[in-house]
Amino acid sequence: MLYHFLLTSAEGAHHAALNLPLWTVIPFVGLLLTIGVMSFIAANYPHHRVAHMWENNNYKLAI
């Protein structure tokens, strides 16, 4: 009896996953694209333009 319940609930979960709307994939695709694009931009960004901001004490947060 318990085996039958687990088997039918597992089958139901499998079919429920197939019925998800396509728009639910958009956040995950966006996250992957953001990681890929930002790593490419960061690798090619001229860091000498913002290096002075990190070295200057005016931009540090006082706690």
C-alpha distance (Angstrom), angle and dihedral (degrees) to the residues before:
residue distance angle dihedral
M1 . . .
L2 3.82 . .
Y3 3.80 90.7 .
H4 3.81 90.5 54.4
F5 3.83 91.0 50.2
L6 3.81 92.6 49.8
L7 3.78 92.0 46.2
T8 3.81 94.2 50.8
S9 3.82 93.5 44.2
A10 3.80 90.6 50.4
E11 3.79 90.6 50.6
G12 3.78 90.2 48.2
A13 3.79 91.7 51.0
H14 3.78 90.4 50.8
H15 3.79 92.2 52.4
A16 3.80 92.3 44.5
A17 3.80 90.3 56.2
L18 3.78 90.0 54.7
N19 3.80 91.6 53.4
L20 3.82 95.8 60.4
P21 3.79 114.3 124.2
L22 3.77 116.9 -106.2
W23 3.82 92.7 -121.1
T24 3.82 90.0 69.2
V25 3.81 88.7 72.9
I26 3.83 93.1 59.0
P27 3.86 97.3 83.6
F28 3.80 92.0 51.7
V29 3.79 93.4 46.7
G30 3.80 89.5 47.2
L31 3.78 91.3 51.6
L32 3.80 92.3 50.4
L33 3.80 91.9 47.2
T34 3.79 91.1 48.4
I35 3.80 91.9 52.0
G36 3.79 91.5 49.0
V37 3.79 97.2 44.2
M38 3.80 96.3 42.4
S39 3.80 92.9 49.1
F40 3.81 88.8 52.3
I41 3.81 92.2 47.8
A42 3.81 93.2 45.9
A43 3.80 91.5 50.7
N44 3.81 91.9 52.8
Y45 3.82 98.6 37.7
P46 3.80 115.2 111.5
H47 3.78 100.8 -118.7
H48 3.79 93.1 -169.4
R49 3.82 88.5 77.7
V50 3.81 93.7 65.0
A51 3.80 100.7 27.9
H52 3.81 91.5 97.4
M53 3.81 90.6 59.4
W54 3.79 91.7 60.2
E55 3.79 93.8 46.3
N56 3.80 96.3 48.8
N57 3.81 118.1 86.4
N58 3.82 92.7 -146.5
Y59 3.80 91.7 79.3
K60 3.81 96.9 51.6
L61 3.77 120.7 103.4
A62 3.78 115.5 -117.9
I63 3.78 112.3 -142.4
